[in-house]
């Protein structure tokens, strides 16, 4: 049965054919492994690589990360998205520095208690740092197991998650968990790929259910259809002499702790006049003030939301009383603040 030979076959492939290179591969330092895993949550390796290098260079240890200001860390994270990861990163670094004297926990159970760390990340840290026998189950692993073993349980269902975790743990090479875990993830990323998998190069092809039944595209199975919400943002780029009004987003919404310009969010597209009227009524600017430009629509796609943003540039003679609680920042200092990608895209042409 393939279940008895799976790990041996995988490790043979890993030794002879796996040439995938990543800066954290083979790393044993739990701080660096934790950092790489948090960065790679919801992020492609190609994009995460640059951020990982930047973080390690700026913050070589958990102590230096813990002592950094929120502003500095968010600026370094800027553009990576899913900013709750950055908030968790900061909180966990400070917890380890302040409560654990900069020493990472060394058991799976204790690692799992860290903020922002789930079963997959805990298993990765435990196996890669301490060679503990915990199987990682990420998207690559789910795809490999679903196709080879023909698992039809949806990966986003409770029963499916339990089945994949149980099978992954059963297949794990208990003597070499770190090597095995990295190998199966690399195999999913380079051979058993989401699109156009290299079945002709797969050592499991003769046993793979999906390959034999010509159902490769049908695995893994998902039960839930992703619902996308469209949001329409009208940002007011208000300038008083050389200063721009910005503020930190504090509500528990997208981009929390990033900065933005005064914003009118409306329910539908093409509501420019409504946004202008609302901004005037709010006292952000007046009829005598000069609207110098209105941008085309900038778009940013998030996992569950698509953002449609229009930027209205307004020149005002004095700081409006209704915006005195905003930070008025000199234009050439804006680069010091962290903004969402859609605003940074606008600033590239506005400044």
C-alpha positions in Angstrom: 0.0 0.0 0.0 1.2 3.5 -0.8 0.5 4.7 2.7 3.3 2.4 3.9 5.8 3.7 1.3 4.8 7.3 1.0 7.4 8.9 3.3 10.2 6.8 1.9 9.3 7.7 -1.7 8.9 11.4 -0.8 12.3 11.6 1.0 14.0 9.8 -1.9 12.5 12.5 -4.3 13.6 15.2 -1.8 17.2 13.9 -1.8 17.6 13.4 -5.5 15.4 16.0 -7.2 14.3 18.8 -4.8 16.3 21.9 -5.6 13.9 24.5 -4.2 15.9 27.2 -2.5 14.6 29.6 0.2 16.5 31.7 2.8 14.8 30.0 5.8 15.2 26.5 4.5 17.2 24.4 7.0 17.0 27.1 9.6 16.8 26.0 13.2 16.5 29.4 15.0 12.8 29.5 16.2 12.7 33.3 15.9 13.6 33.1 12.2 11.3 30.2 11.5 8.4 31.9 13.3 9.0 35.1 11.4 9.1 33.3 8.0 5.9 31.4 8.8 4.0 34.5 9.8 5.1 36.3 6.7 4.2 33.4 4.5 0.6 33.1 5.8 -1.5 34.1 2.8 1.6 35.2 0.9 3.5 33.7 -2.0 7.1 32.7 -1.3 8.4 35.0 -4.0 6.8 38.0 -2.3 7.6 36.9 1.3 11.3 36.3 0.5 12.0 40.0 0.2 10.1 40.9 3.4 11.8 38.1 5.4 15.2 39.4 4.3 14.3 42.9 5.2 12.9 42.0 8.6 15.9 39.8 9.5 18.3 42.6 8.5 16.4 45.2 10.5 15.5 43.0 13.5 18.1 40.3 13.8 16.6 39.1 17.1 13.2 38.9 18.8 14.4 41.5 21.3 15.1 44.1 18.6 11.7 43.4 17.0 10.0 43.7 20.4 11.7 47.1 21.1 10.8 48.6 17.8 7.9 51.1 17.5 4.6 50.0 15.9 5.1 52.6 13.3 8.5 51.2 12.3 7.2 47.6 12.1 4.1 48.5 10.1 6.2 50.5 7.7 8.4 47.5 7.1 5.3 45.3 6.6 3.7 47.8 4.2 2.4 46.2 1.0 2.3 42.7 2.4 -1.4 42.8 3.4 -3.3 40.9 6.0 -2.2 43.5 8.6 -3.6 41.5 11.5 -0.5 39.3 11.1 1.7 42.4 11.7 -0.3 43.2 14.9 0.1 39.7 16.1 3.8 39.7 15.2 4.4 42.8 17.4 2.3 41.4 20.3 4.1 38.0 20.2 7.6 39.5 20.0 6.9 41.7 23.0 5.4 38.8 24.9 8.5 36.6 24.3 10.8 39.4 25.2 9.0 40.6 28.3 7.5 37.4 29.7 10.0 34.8 28.5 13.3 36.6 28.5 13.5 36.4 24.7 13.4 32.5 24.8 10.9 30.9 22.4 8.7 28.1 23.9 10.0 24.6 23.0 6.9 22.5 23.0 4.1 22.3 20.4 1.5 23.1 23.1 3.3 26.2 24.3 4.1 27.4 20.8 0.4 27.1 19.9 -0.5 29.6 22.7 1.4 32.4 20.9 -0.8 35.0 19.4 -1.3 34.6 15.6 0.0 31.0 15.7 -2.3 28.2 14.6 -1.8 24.4 14.3 0.1 24.7 11.0 2.5 27.4 12.2 3.0 25.6 15.5 3.8 22.4 13.8 6.3 24.1 11.5 8.1 25.8 14.3 8.1 22.6 16.5 9.4 20.4 13.7 11.9 22.8 12.0 13.4 24.2 15.2 13.2 21.2 17.6 12.6 18.2 15.2 9.4 17.4 17.1 7.0 14.9 15.3 4.2 17.2 14.2 3.0 17.2 10.6 2.4 20.5 8.8 -0.8 20.8 6.8 -0.9 23.8 4.5 -2.4 24.2 1.1 0.4 22.4 -0.7 0.1 19.4 1.6 -3.7 19.3 1.3 -3.4 19.3 -2.5 -0.8 16.5 -2.5 -2.8 14.3 -0.2 -6.2 15.0 -1.8 -4.9 14.1 -5.3 -2.8 11.0 -4.4 -5.3 9.5 -2.0 -8.4 10.7 -3.8 -9.8 12.5 -0.7 -13.2 14.1 -1.5 -13.7 15.7 1.9 -13.7 19.5 1.4 -10.6 21.0 2.8 -12.6 23.9 4.2 -14.9 21.6 6.2 -14.4 20.5 9.8 -14.4 16.8 8.9 -12.1 17.5 6.0 -9.6 19.3 8.2 -9.6 16.5 10.7 -9.1 13.9 8.0 -6.2 15.7 6.3 -4.5 16.3 9.7 -4.9 12.7 10.7 -3.5 11.4 7.4 -0.6 13.9 7.4 0.3 12.8 10.9 0.1 9.1 10.0 2.4 9.6 6.9 4.9 11.8 8.8 8.4 10.4 9.1 8.7 10.6 12.9 12.5 10.3 12.9 13.0 13.1 10.3 9.9 15.4 10.7 11.8 18.6 9.7 13.1 17.1 6.5 9.8 15.4 5.7 7.6 18.5 6.3 9.8 20.7 4.1 9.9 18.0 1.4 6.1 17.6 1.2 5.5 21.3 1.0 8.3 21.7 -1.7 6.7 18.8 -3.6 3.3 20.5 -3.6 4.9 23.8 -4.7 7.1 22.4 -7.5 5.6 19.1 -8.8 2.0 18.7 -7.6 1.2 22.3 -8.4 -2.3 23.9 -8.5 -2.2 24.3 -12.2 -0.3 22.3 -14.7 1.2 19.8 -12.2 4.2 17.8 -13.5 2.6 14.4 -13.4 5.2 13.0 -15.7 7.8 13.7 -13.1 5.8 12.5 -10.1 7.0 9.4 -8.3 3.5 8.8 -7.0 1.8 8.9 -10.5 1.2 5.1 -10.7 -0.7 5.2 -7.4 -2.3 8.7 -7.6 -6.1 8.5 -7.6 -6.6 11.9 -9.3 -4.1 11.0 -12.1 -5.5 7.5 -12.8 -9.1 8.8 -12.8 -8.2 12.0 -14.8 -9.6 14.2 -12.0 -6.5 16.3 -11.2 -8.4 19.6 -11.6 -11.1 18.4 -9.2 -8.8 18.1 -6.2 -8.7 19.4 -3.6 -12.4 19.9 -3.0 -13.8 23.1 -1.5 -17.3 23.4 -0.2 -17.6 27.1 0.3 -17.9 29.6 -2.5 -15.9 32.8 -1.8 -18.2 35.8 -1.6 -16.6 39.1 -2.8 -17.8 42.4 -1.4 -17.2 45.5 -3.5 -16.4 48.7 -1.5 -16.3 52.2 -3.0 -13.9 54.6 -1.4 -13.6 58.3 -2.1 -10.4 59.7 -0.6 -9.9 63.4 -0.2 -6.3 64.4 -0.7 -6.6 67.7 1.1 -3.6 70.1 0.9 -3.1 73.2 3.0 0.0 74.8 1.6 2.5 71.9 1.7 0.7 69.8 4.3 -1.7 66.8 3.8 -4.4 65.6 6.1 -3.9 61.9 7.2 -5.0 59.8 10.1 -4.4 56.3 11.4 -7.2 53.7 10.8 -8.2 52.5 14.3 -11.4 50.6 13.6 -11.4 46.8 13.4 -11.7 46.8 9.6 -9.2 46.3 6.8 -5.9 48.2 7.1 -6.2 48.8 10.9 -3.2 50.9 12.0 -2.3 52.0 8.5 -2.9 55.6 7.5 -5.4 57.2 5.1 -6.8 60.5 3.9 -10.3 61.7 4.8 -12.6 59.1 3.4 -16.2 58.9 2.3 -17.3 55.3 1.7 -20.4 54.9 -0.4 -22.5 51.9 -1.2 -22.3 52.1 -5.0 -20.0 53.1 -7.8 -20.3 56.3 -9.7 -21.3 58.4 -6.7 -18.7 61.1 -7.1 -21.2 64.0 -6.7 -22.6 62.4 -3.6 -19.2 62.0 -2.1 -18.3 65.7 -2.9 -21.6 66.9 -1.4 -21.0 64.8 1.8 -17.5 66.1 2.2 -18.6 69.7 1.8 -21.4 69.1 4.4 -18.8 67.6 6.7 -16.9 70.9 6.4 -13.8 69.3 4.9 -13.6 72.0 2.3 -15.9 74.8 0.9 -17.1 76.0 -2.5 -14.4 78.6 -2.7 -11.7 75.9 -2.3 -10.1 74.5 -5.4 -10.6 70.9 -6.5 -7.4 70.5 -8.6 -7.9 66.9 -9.8 -10.1 63.8 -9.6 -8.3 60.5 -10.3 -9.4 57.5 -12.2 -10.5 54.5 -10.2 -7.7 52.7 -8.4 -8.4 49.0 -7.5 -7.0 46.7 -4.9 -8.2 43.1 -4.6 -8.3 41.6 -1.1 -9.4 38.0 -0.3 -13.0 38.8 0.5 -13.2 42.4 -0.7 -12.5 44.4 -3.8 -11.6 48.1 -3.2 -12.5 50.7 -5.8 -10.9 54.0 -4.8 -11.1 57.5 -6.3 -8.9 60.3 -5.1 -10.1 63.9 -5.0 -7.3 66.5 -4.6 -8.4 69.7 -2.9 -6.4 72.9 -2.2 -7.6 74.7 0.9 -6.5 78.1 2.3 -6.6 77.1 5.9 -6.9 73.9 7.9 -10.7 73.1 8.3 -11.8 73.0 11.9 -13.5 69.6 11.2 -10.1 68.1 10.3 -8.0 69.5 13.1 -8.0 66.0 14.7 -6.1 64.7 11.6 -2.3 64.8 11.3 -1.2 67.4 8.9 2.0 66.1 7.4 4.4 67.7 5.0 4.2 66.1 1.6 7.8 65.0 1.6 7.3 63.3 5.0 4.4 61.0 3.8 6.9 58.3 2.9 7.6 57.8 6.6 4.0 56.6 7.2 2.5 53.2 6.3 -0.4 53.3 3.8 -2.5 50.6 2.0 -1.3 49.6 -1.4 -4.1 51.5 -3.2 -3.0 54.8 -1.5 0.6 54.2 -2.3 -0.2 53.6 -5.9 -1.9 57.0 -6.0 0.9 58.7 -4.2 3.4 57.5 -6.8 1.7 59.8 -9.3 0.4 62.5 -6.9 3.7 63.7 -5.4 
